[in-house]
């Protein structure tokens, strides 16, 4: 697992914090402008809700991205079941 973490951490990316919970198999809206969001094809999500479950990571492929407004993009994602 450490090798995988090192690999992902070495890639260029952006960290978004203080987001709301994500419903499985639904699009995700993030405060990332479309022209920046359009550079990515993968999302790693850390669920840190100790009252519900142990903190864990979820890995998703980005299928497509839609511009919601100048500052928000909608990511249509698919769970990476290999992770």
N, C-alpha and C positions, 0 to 999 in steps of 0.2 A: 504494500500500500504506500510506503514511503516513496518508492520510485515513481508511482503514478502521481502522487502529490507534487513531487519535484518537477515532473514533466509539465503538469498543468500550471504550476506557479511560474515556470520559465516563459510561458506564452504571453504575448501582449493581451491585455484585457482591461476591464473596468470593474470596479467593485461598487455595488449599489447596496446601501444599508437602509434600515428602517422601512422595509416594505411590508405590505400586508400578506396574509397567508394566500397560498395558491391552491386552487381546486384542481385536482387531478384531471388531466386531459382537456384543460381549458387554456385559452391564450393568457399570456402574462403581459401586463402593461408596466413599463419601467420608464423612469425619468432619464432617458438617453435619447438625444436627438437622432433622427432617422439616418442622417449621413454618417454618423459614428456607429450606430447600431448595425447598419448594413454591412459592416466589416467583419461581423462575427457569424459563426455557424454552430456554436456550442455554448450551453449555459450550465454552470454548476451552481446548485442552490443548497445553501445550508439552512435546514430547518432547526431552529433552536427554540423549541417550545417545551421546556422541561416539565410543565404541568400535563403535557399530553404524551410525550415520548422522549427517549434519549436523543440528544442532538445527533443529526445525521446529514449526510450529503446525498443529493439526488442529481443525476446527470441527464441532460436533455440535448437532443439535436434540435437546432433551429430550422424549421421547415420553410418559413418565410416571415417577413417583417412588414408591418404596415405602419405608416406615419399617422399618428392620432392627432398631434399638433406639433408645433415647432420644438417642443421639449420632451415629448412623450412618444414612445414607439411601442407597438403591440407585437409581441413575439408569439408566433404559433409554433408550438414545440411538440416533440415526440420523445417519450422516455427512452433512454438508452438502456435496454434490458440487459446488456452484457455487464454493466457496472454493478 
